[in-house]
């Protein structure tokens, strides 16, 4: 049986104002996890100005 996946890329910009990145990332992951998304990978964006999160969920 083959599985079908849906993918999502979320980019969290680094901000001087707007709360700690850890807190914002945690809130975003909690929200997406409640929707069924699973974190697959995290990378720093090319210009080091954002955190890029890759998620998936089964269709």
C-alpha positions, -999 to 999 in steps of 0.1 A, spaced: 0 0 0 15 33 -10 11 64 11 4 99 -2 19 128 15 12 165 16 42 189 23 44 223 38 73 248 41 71 274 68 96 302 71 101 321 104 120 353 100 144 364 126 130 396 142 145 420 166 110 427 179 82 401 181 93 377 207 121 351 210 125 328 179 123 297 201 89 308 215 76 317 180 88 284 166 73 264 194 39 282 190 40 275 152 49 239 156 22 234 183 -4 249 159 7 228 129 11 196 150 -26 200 161 -35 201 124 -17 168 118 16 182 104 49 164 113 82 183 113 107 166 90 136 191 88 148 226 98 174 247 80 187 282 83 177 301 51 203 311 26 209 346 39 206 335 76 176 358 81 150 331 87 144 295 99 129 273 73 108 243 86 97 214 63 67 195 74 46 166 61 13 149 67 -5 119 53 -34 126 29 
